[in-house]
């Protein structure tokens, strides 16, 4: 963290910033104080860069399996390559885990079909949505916009959003 201590001890400050960065990547937009917004934007940009650098590294193999009747089938199996696996582990260490929520009016079967096989939805969102979206950019994935002054302590508020 550059020189911004945000008036908190190191462990609390890091927890606050990484939690808000997780929320920014999950929701796409958050409102917070200006100093926090600048720190959160820094962390979110690093996370997007990590995902962007490793998202294409997928290894596809063909495996032959035998079913109960003795018939052989060829199945294509995809798994993460070394770069993507390393990026996934870095992101899991940095960000907090967010679980997918059932949408209003969504049936249980539809929710289970949509989330089948997804253990870490935020990490998948980074690799599947954000990394391809920002592939051609060399940074500048977030925007910090000043808004009003908070009543009570006159702190400058800001909105951080993904561009």
Beta strands, then each sheet from edge to edge (+ up, - down):
strand 1: 29-33
strand 2: 58-66
strand 3: 72-80
strand 4: 142-149
strand 5: 156-162
sheet 1: 1+ 5- 4+
sheet 2: 2+ 3-
end
